[in-house]
Amino acid sequence: MSAENNDVPQEFYDVVDKFINLANELESTWPRSRVSATLMFAAARYNVYNWLNRDVDLEQTLDQAVTYYREQYEEMFRENVQELTPIYTQPDLSSDVQQRK
């Protein structure tokens, strides 16, 4: 989900990068699965805080909020899979070079 593909300002992605950089730092201490779980928990906790202290959509029920956040997460997850799969599944070209020598 790059900034060139939508109307989201670059500043949004700059903040995202800060979280990703922190997660990458934490990987030196914790397994990636633990870092991922803590990021999800932190996001859920902050989003609950945000929802409980909202000043718009006051009539939104908990079930409606859960549906909204679940749908948003699914959309972002799928978009990121689509964007990152080609990057992380490219064949290792160095092994081809090694085989030719």
Backbone hydrogen bonds, N-H to C=O, Kabsch-Sander energy under -0.5 kcal/mol:
donor,donor_aa,acceptor,acceptor_aa,energy
5,N,2,S,-1.5
6,N,3,A,-1.0
12,F,9,P,-1.4
13,Y,9,P,-0.9
14,D,10,Q,-2.0
15,V,11,E,-1.8
16,V,12,F,-2.1
17,D,13,Y,-2.5
18,K,14,D,-1.3
19,F,15,V,-1.7
20,I,16,V,-2.4
21,N,17,D,-2.9
22,L,18,K,-2.1
23,A,19,F,-2.5
24,N,20,I,-2.6
25,E,21,N,-2.1
26,L,22,L,-2.4
27,E,23,A,-1.3
28,S,25,E,-1.6
29,T,26,L,-1.9
30,W,26,L,-2.9
34,R,31,P,-0.7
35,V,31,P,-2.1
36,S,32,R,-2.6
37,A,33,S,-2.1
38,T,34,R,-2.4
39,L,35,V,-2.2
40,M,36,S,-2.3
41,F,37,A,-2.4
42,A,38,T,-2.6
43,A,39,L,-2.6
44,A,40,M,-2.5
45,R,41,F,-2.9
46,Y,42,A,-2.8
47,N,43,A,-2.5
48,V,44,A,-2.2
49,Y,45,R,-2.2
50,N,46,Y,-2.8
51,W,47,N,-2.6
52,L,48,V,-3.0
53,N,49,Y,-1.4
54,R,51,W,-1.3
60,Q,57,D,-1.9
65,A,61,T,-2.4
66,V,62,L,-2.9
67,T,63,D,-2.3
68,Y,64,Q,-2.4
69,Y,65,A,-2.8
70,R,66,V,-2.7
71,E,67,T,-2.6
72,Q,68,Y,-2.5
73,Y,69,Y,-2.6
74,E,70,R,-2.5
75,E,71,E,-2.3
76,M,72,Q,-2.5
77,F,73,Y,-3.0
78,R,74,E,-2.7
79,E,75,E,-2.4
80,N,76,M,-2.3
81,V,77,F,-2.3
82,Q,78,R,-2.4
83,E,79,E,-2.2
84,L,80,N,-2.9
85,T,81,V,-2.2
88,Y,84,L,-2.4
89,T,85,T,-1.4
90,Q,87,I,-0.5
93,L,91,P,-1.0
95,S,92,D,-0.9
96,D,92,D,-0.7
97,V,93,L,-1.8
98,Q,94,S,-2.2
99,Q,95,S,-1.9
100,R,96,D,-1.5
101,K,97,V,-1.0
101,K,98,Q,-0.5
